[in-house]
Amino acid sequence: MIEDHFTVDESFVEYLKNNNKARLADRLQDFYEKLNKSTIVFINQPKPKGFGDAVYRAKLFTDNESFLVHAGDDLILSPRNDHLRRLMRVLRIMRQMRRF
């Protein structure tokens, strides 16, 4: 269900438009534009071995770059994604200090 949520469905946008739901269609289209600018990778575990195992399985996709893991069970709202900018700033500082 989560993968479906993050999969663009242009036919549903058209369905909304054709059923007098233009405002919802516009909001969904905005969401889809954000998706198209994003890289989202889903990793499945053959057996449930915990959160750490799930993160480790994504190792092939990170290529030693920094990445953000979102478990999906928390929602963080901040204007203009300021919380992400603050996280990135802390990461840069820690790298400068060679602690991370």
Secondary structure, DSSP 4 states (H G I P E B T S, - for coil): -HHHHTS--HHHHHHHHHTT-HHHHHHHHHHHHHHHT--------SS---HHHHHHHTHHHHTT-------SS-----GGGHHHHHHHHHHHHHHHTT--
